[in-house]
Amino acid sequence: MFDSIFRSWNRYWHPELYPIPDGPITFDPFLGIGERKERVANINEAQLRACKIPKAKWDFCADKLLELERCKMDHFPFMWKCKSESHAASMCYFDDYVLRMKEYERERRLMEREQRLNTR
């Protein structure tokens, strides 16, 4: 409980230590990490437009979402048959969330490190 109060207090008084969520990356992406694979969407924009996927869902999990929607259309009254596709889509969104939170935490720690080194 006190940790959340402390973080809120700290975020209020020291906003320079907290990156903007889903904002631009301010540090070198390879700082402290060896090699990183670039994330690439498995489906292109033309396919997304043709399938009428909402623009808010155009992300790295769009191909899984498309597979799920196709399965739902193929097995309409019996959508429970699409459980594996639904699970794959939700796991993709979860993995994407975890990766974004790790990136946020990395940026936050590098900001704190930069301030700590500059105050010496």
N, C-alpha and C positions, 0 to 999 in steps of 0.2 A: 504494500500500500504506500509506504513512504517513498519507495523508489519512483513510483509514478508521479508523486507530488514533487519530488526533487527534480525529476526530468522536466516537468512542466515549468517549474520555477527557473531552472537553468535555461530552458529554451526561451523563456521570456526575457531574462537578463542578458543572455549571451546568444543571440540569434545567429551570429557569425560562425558558431560552432556546429550548426545544424544545416545540412544541405536541403535544397528544395526537393520534396518527393517528386519523382519522375522528371526532374529537371536535368539540365545539362551536366555532363561529367566534367569536373574541374581539374582532376588530376590525371596523370598518365595511366591508362587502363592496365598497363603492364608493370606498374610500380609494385614491387613485392611479390609478383606472381610471375612464374616462368612463361609458359605459353597459354594463350586463351584462344578458343575457337570462336570465330565470329558467328553470331546467331543469324540464320537465314530462314526466311519464311519458305515453306515447301509448296506454296501455291501463289500464283501471280494475280495481279490486280484484275486482269480480264476475266479470269475464272470466278473471282469473287463477285464481280459485277454481274456476270451471267447467272450466277446462283442466287442473286439478290440477298447476299449476306449484308447486314447493316454495317455501316462504316465503323461504328464503335467496336465491332468484333473483328476488325482487320488487324490481327496480331499474329504471333507465332503459333497459335493454336487453331488457326482458321481451318487448316486441313482436317483436324480432328472434329471440329464442329461440323464441317461439311459432310464427313462420313456419318456422323450422328444424324444429321438431317436427312440424308439419303436413306439411312436405315429406317428412320421413322416413317418416311414416305412409303418405303417398300413393305413394311409390316404394320400398316396403319392401325387397325384396331388392337393389334397385339404388340404394343410398343415395349413390353417387357422383354422382348427378344433382342432389344438393342442395349442390353445392360453392359456388354463389354465395350461397345462404342461410347456409351455414356461415361463409363469408368475411365476410359482412355482420355476423353475430353476433360473430365474434371481433374485427373492427375496432371494433365498438361497445364491447365490453369494453376494448379497448386504449385507445380515446379516453377512456373513462370513467376509466381508470387514470391516464392522462396529466393529465387535468383535476384529479383528486384530488391528484396529486403537485405540480402547479403551485400548488394552493390551500395545501397543506402548506408548500411553500417560501415562499410569500407570507407566511403567518402567522409562520414562523420568522424571516424577514427583518424583519418589522414588530416582532416581540418584541425582536430585537437592536437595532433602531433606537430603540425605546422605552427600553431600558436605557441605551443610549449617550447619549440626550438627558437622562435622569434623573441620570446621574452627573456631568454638567457643572455 
